[in-house]
Amino acid sequence: MTKIPNYKRIYMDLIDRKYPEKQAICDSILAQEKLSFMDVIRLNEIMFEKNKKEKLLRDHKYRSYDEKTIIKILKYQKENQLNNSQVANHFKMSRNTIANWKKIF
C-alpha cells in the first residue's frame, strides 16, 4: 500500500509559518477536500513564484505523475487541439514524455 503525502496540510503549514500574505490567493485551492496533482503544481507556483527558473528546471526533472493526472493532461491536449510540443511547453515537461504517454494510454 502506497502512502500519499497530505499536501493540503503541508501547504497550509507553509502558508501559516512562512507565507501568510499568500493565504487569500491559496484559500480557493485549499478549500477542496483532497488536492489533485494539478492543484499541488498551482500551489507550488503561487508559493515559490516562477522567477526562480533554474530551481524549477531542476525540480521538474524529478516529477512523477499518477495515471489520473496523465489522463487529464492528454485530455487537455485533445480538447485544445494541441501538438505534443505545445502541451509539453504548457506543463513544462518533455515532449517525449507526452509521446510516450500517448502510446501507453
Secondary structure, DSSP 8 states (H G I E B T S, - for coil): ------HHHHHHHHHHHT-GGGHHHHHHHHTSSS--HHHHHHHHHHHH-TT-HHHHHHHHTT----HHHHHHHHHHHHHTT--HHHHHHHHTS-HHHHHHHHHH-
